[in-house]
Amino acid sequence: MDQSDGFIAFDDFLNVDVRVGTVVEAEPYPEARKPAIKLWIDFGPEIGIKKTSAQITRHYTPDSIVGEQVAAVVNFPPRQIGKFMSEVLTLGFPDADGEVVLIQPGQLVPNGGRLY
């Protein structure tokens, strides 16, 4: 398939490991260039707890996000965000103003479950 048609191979999709986890800790990240929150997310026994920084301050506070389940890509290499090492990419969609709304399952699911 020609990549200019906008399609990817199904195997390319399978290479992106999107998992669900529960935010177990969160704190403000005032040193970030854009307002952000540091998150520690429990992806279950296979993956464990991973940390990330997310620009989600419009709709979430550290207190409101703890205990929530979120979706994240867990197989990107770690990335330095200021002085903080981000280990996963938390996923969301833009609201009408372009602010992040996190992807969350509609009901409680086991941590570490893979998107399919």
Order of alpha helices (4+ residues) and beta strands (2+ residues): alpha-beta-beta-beta-alpha-beta-beta-beta-beta-beta-beta
